[in-house]
């Protein structure tokens, strides 16, 4: 009932405007000043709400947009709200392939926010989205989203098509898409793809099965028997990620020196995820191996094994790692078990007969605020008065930071003279005084 034209005093500025389009007809309406001030804002808000509720209108792109909307809006209006999901699937037919990237992304996001469409998804819809992937070679994030939409109903019948589509891309994105597709499709297609003649597909399947939980373990155990070292390594990684106890013994068998070095290393890394003390003997053997990679795998795995036995194993192997190139990784793994356990472990070596071990134990425990390290650090300081490692450890373990002074070693010597007989818990009190921690 609103006629086109301009409303209000011509001397007033234009405040709002509406343009209604129906087919080839247009109705531009402009309101100046306070004209229609009473009802126009509410109308505009209602129009915004209607548009936001009809996100599928993003499909109306190109020269046929008007005819598409003229045809589809009545269908939408006639359908009860709880039955409209099927319309979303039918509306997109033959339009998805022509959407610009921004519109395609918006449409994918809308579908992913509307889980009801899964019940009406089918092979035709999946093929339409898979067909969009080739033009998204320069946009990996959007390609992953499109793939997620294509396989939203996890239809195993789409496995072959999804795999072939991934081969339209170069590495490394090809493997990324393969893994994503097989994760979406689930355990059955992943297990089947372990038998594919193409190595990238077998590797992707072994990786994707990591999200299959206990149901994926039988297929992954079968993969351990394959001749391809890379597939075996990835399968071991996936079994570690799952951590199901039924896989523990087969993984243990591959963590021995008789296995190929890379296979053994991956098996050792996986052992920690089972959180079973039975693996400690194997990890101890690996910690003393000559190969650096095997040693690192052992301490990385050991950090995950709970219990006092694992703590004691860190104490046993500590002299083999401190003051070596592997010290940093050892320290990271030990601290991951908790600062208290790390301090206690290092504390046992503050009187070690080997100078290098005693020095490193004092520095590493001092960084963790261990007061028992201070006497050793003070003995070290005169030899290297500007050693940043020693000074950092002293600042943390004494709660007194003199690193910025001209002569930090001299200041610490004076501090130590006044505090050597004091209970170390009082050092913290002194350190907090005058710093707004009253």
ChimeraX attribute file (.defattr): number of C-alpha atoms within 10 A of each C-alpha:
attribute: neighborCount
match mode: 1-to-1
recipient: residues
	/A:1	3
	/A:2	8
	/A:3	9
	/A:4	14
	/A:5	10
	/A:6	15
	/A:7	16
	/A:8	16
	/A:9	13
	/A:10	11
	/A:11	8
	/A:12	12
	/A:13	12
	/A:14	17
	/A:15	14
	/A:16	17
	/A:17	13
	/A:18	13
	/A:19	10
	/A:20	12
	/A:21	11
	/A:22	11
	/A:23	11
	/A:24	7
	/A:25	7
	/A:26	11
	/A:27	13
	/A:28	14
	/A:29	16
	/A:30	17
	/A:31	22
	/A:32	19
	/A:33	16
	/A:34	16
	/A:35	18
	/A:36	15
	/A:37	13
	/A:38	9
	/A:39	9
	/A:40	16
	/A:41	12
	/A:42	11
	/A:43	11
	/A:44	14
	/A:45	11
	/A:46	12
	/A:47	12
	/A:48	12
	/A:49	11
	/A:50	11
	/A:51	12
	/A:52	11
	/A:53	10
	/A:54	12
	/A:55	14
	/A:56	18
	/A:57	18
	/A:58	17
	/A:59	23
	/A:60	19
	/A:61	17
	/A:62	12
	/A:63	8
	/A:64	9
	/A:65	15
	/A:66	16
	/A:67	13
	/A:68	16
	/A:69	18
	/A:70	12
	/A:71	12
	/A:72	16
	/A:73	12
	/A:74	10
	/A:75	12
	/A:76	17
	/A:77	10
	/A:78	9
	/A:79	13
	/A:80	8
	/A:81	9
	/A:82	8
	/A:83	10
	/A:84	16
	/A:85	20
	/A:86	16
	/A:87	16
	/A:88	20
	/A:89	17
	/A:90	14
	/A:91	19
	/A:92	17
	/A:93	13
	/A:94	11
	/A:95	15
	/A:96	20
	/A:97	16
	/A:98	13
	/A:99	18
	/A:100	12
	/A:101	14
	/A:102	11
	/A:103	18
	/A:104	22
	/A:105	18
	/A:106	14
	/A:107	22
	/A:108	21
	/A:109	14
	/A:110	15
	/A:111	20
	/A:112	15
	/A:113	10
	/A:114	12
	/A:115	12
	/A:116	16
	/A:117	19
	/A:118	18
	/A:119	11
	/A:120	14
	/A:121	22
	/A:122	17
	/A:123	13
	/A:124	12
	/A:125	19
	/A:126	23
	/A:127	15
	/A:128	18
	/A:129	21
	/A:130	24
	/A:131	16
	/A:132	21
	/A:133	23
	/A:134	14
	/A:135	11
	/A:136	15
	/A:137	16
	/A:138	9
	/A:139	11
	/A:140	14
	/A:141	12
	/A:142	18
	/A:143	22
	/A:144	17
	/A:145	17
	/A:146	25
	/A:147	25
	/A:148	22
	/A:149	23
	/A:150	29
	/A:151	26
	/A:152	20
	/A:153	20
	/A:154	21
	/A:155	17
	/A:156	17
	/A:157	11
	/A:158	20
	/A:159	21
	/A:160	11
	/A:161	13
	/A:162	23
	/A:163	19
	/A:164	12
	/A:165	19
	/A:166	24
	/A:167	17
	/A:168	13
	/A:169	17
	/A:170	10
	/A:171	12
	/A:172	8
	/A:173	16
	/A:174	20
	/A:175	20
	/A:176	15
	/A:177	23
	/A:178	26
	/A:179	25
	/A:180	20
	/A:181	27
	/A:182	29
	/A:183	22
	/A:184	24
	/A:185	23
	/A:186	19
	/A:187	23
	/A:188	15
	/A:189	22
	/A:190	29
	/A:191	24
	/A:192	13
	/A:193	22
	/A:194	24
	/A:195	14
	/A:196	13
	/A:197	9
	/A:198	10
	/A:199	15
	/A:200	19
	/A:201	24
	/A:202	27
	/A:203	24
	/A:204	26
	/A:205	34
	/A:206	31
	/A:207	26
	/A:208	26
	/A:209	31
	/A:210	24
	/A:211	18
	/A:212	18
	/A:213	15
	/A:214	16
	/A:215	14
	/A:216	23
	/A:217	24
	/A:218	12
	/A:219	19
	/A:220	27
	/A:221	18
	/A:222	13
	/A:223	24
	/A:224	21
	/A:225	11
	/A:226	13
	/A:227	9
	/A:228	13
	/A:229	14
	/A:230	17
	/A:231	26
	/A:232	26
	/A:233	23
	/A:234	26
	/A:235	30
	/A:236	32
	/A:237	23
	/A:238	23
	/A:239	33
	/A:240	24
	/A:241	19
	/A:242	22
	/A:243	21
	/A:244	16
	/A:245	15
	/A:246	14
	/A:247	20
	/A:248	21
	/A:249	13
	/A:250	13
	/A:251	24
	/A:252	18
	/A:253	14
	/A:254	21
	/A:255	28
	/A:256	19
	/A:257	16
	/A:258	10
	/A:259	13
	/A:260	12
	/A:261	16
	/A:262	16
	/A:263	24
	/A:264	25
	/A:265	25
	/A:266	24
	/A:267	32
	/A:268	32
	/A:269	25
	/A:270	29
	/A:271	35
	/A:272	26
	/A:273	22
	/A:274	22
	/A:275	20
	/A:276	16
	/A:277	16
	/A:278	14
	/A:279	22
	/A:280	20
	/A:281	11
	/A:282	17
	/A:283	28
	/A:284	19
	/A:285	15
	/A:286	25
	/A:287	24
	/A:288	15
	/A:289	15
	/A:290	9
	/A:291	12
	/A:292	14
	/A:293	16
	/A:294	26
	/A:295	23
	/A:296	21
	/A:297	22
	/A:298	29
	/A:299	28
	/A:300	23
	/A:301	23
	/A:302	30
	/A:303	21
	/A:304	21
	/A:305	22
	/A:306	14
	/A:307	12
	/A:308	11
	/A:309	12
	/A:310	21
	/A:311	19
	/A:312	13
	/A:313	17
	/A:314	25
	/A:315	18
	/A:316	12
	/A:317	15
	/A:318	20
	/A:319	18
	/A:320	15
	/A:321	20
	/A:322	21
	/A:323	16
	/A:324	13
	/A:325	10
	/A:326	15
	/A:327	17
	/A:328	14
	/A:329	15
	/A:330	25
	/A:331	19
	/A:332	14
	/A:333	20
	/A:334	25
	/A:335	17
	/A:336	14
	/A:337	18
	/A:338	10
	/A:339	15
	/A:340	13
	/A:341	17
	/A:342	23
	/A:343	24
	/A:344	14
	/A:345	20
	/A:346	26
	/A:347	21
	/A:348	12
	/A:349	21
	/A:350	24
	/A:351	15
	/A:352	14
	/A:353	9
	/A:354	11
	/A:355	11
	/A:356	14
	/A:357	21
	/A:358	23
	/A:359	22
	/A:360	21
	/A:361	28
	/A:362	31
	/A:363	26
	/A:364	24
	/A:365	28
	/A:366	29
	/A:367	20
	/A:368	18
	/A:369	21
	/A:370	25
	/A:371	22
	/A:372	18
	/A:373	29
	/A:374	26
	/A:375	14
	/A:376	19
	/A:377	24
	/A:378	18
	/A:379	12
	/A:380	16
	/A:381	19
	/A:382	13
	/A:383	10
	/A:384	12
	/A:385	15
	/A:386	14
	/A:387	13
	/A:388	11
	/A:389	14
	/A:390	25
	/A:391	25
	/A:392	16
	/A:393	25
	/A:394	30
	/A:395	18
	/A:396	18
	/A:397	26
	/A:398	26
	/A:399	20
	/A:400	16
	/A:401	18
	/A:402	18
	/A:403	17
	/A:404	7
	/A:405	10
	/A:406	9
	/A:407	12
	/A:408	17
	/A:409	22
	/A:410	15
	/A:411	15
	/A:412	21
	/A:413	15
	/A:414	11
	/A:415	14
	/A:416	16
	/A:417	10
	/A:418	10
	/A:419	14
	/A:420	11
	/A:421	8
	/A:422	10
	/A:423	9
	/A:424	17
	/A:425	11
	/A:426	13
	/A:427	16
	/A:428	13
	/A:429	12
	/A:430	13
	/A:431	14
	/A:432	14
	/A:433	10
	/A:434	8
	/A:435	8
	/A:436	6
	/A:437	8
	/A:438	7
